[in-house]
């Protein structure tokens, strides 16, 4: 799965190949319930993770949110807001820096 779509006829001589995900066999996540990895810049380190996407993306389930992370090699964890199924990808996630959630957020850390 991908977060973007490229039409094959939009660029001349564009070809698509297949690439294997080196993490595909290791699709395991640890859930940190009621926690949040607020994003931040690389300069300030955020609170538990660095933003990959500042604006959340609507997903159907937490598993779809994990799929977004799985398809991005720079993603270490996702923040999932249960009330509206919004998903944010994060890199350089640090469990000890996760913030306390307000009962609506969970963090899924890639193992």
Secondary structure, 3 states (H helix, E strand, C coil): CCCCCCCCCCCCCCCCCCCCCCCHHHCCEEEEECEECECCCCCCCCEECEECCCCCEECCCHHHHHHHHHCCCCCCEEEEECCCCEEEEEECCCHHHCEECCCCEEEEEEC
